[in-house]
Amino acid sequence: GGPGGTFNRRCFIRWLAMVQVGGGLLSDYDVFPVKKSAVILSEVEIGDFTVYEQVPDYGGIPCLMSGSKEEWSRMSDEVCHHN
């Protein structure tokens, strides 16, 4: 329930999917990086959880991220247990 409840759950499920596929780069379907991210993406190393772009509205929702399987798992756990 609550505002954005279904949307937020669906976004979180994508993070769990990143654990299952072994980590990597996750982008919202409507993200088209044209500035600094375009350069970063060509050199991205999958390791630490990294947010490259955020939607400025709605509290800075991350829309372009990368991380290893372990990092996606760690961040999913952090989000799940955040009070």
Sequence and secondary structure as in RCSB ss.txt:
>XXXX:A:sequence
GGPGGTFNRRCFIRWLAMVQVGGGLLSDYDVFPVKKSAVILSEVEIGDFTVYEQVPDYGGIPCLMSGSKEEWSRM
SDEVCHHN
>XXXX:A:secstr
  TTHHHHHHHHHHHHHHHHTTEEEEE TT    SHHHHHHHT  S S EEEEEETTTTTEEEEEEEEHHHHHHH
HHHHHT  
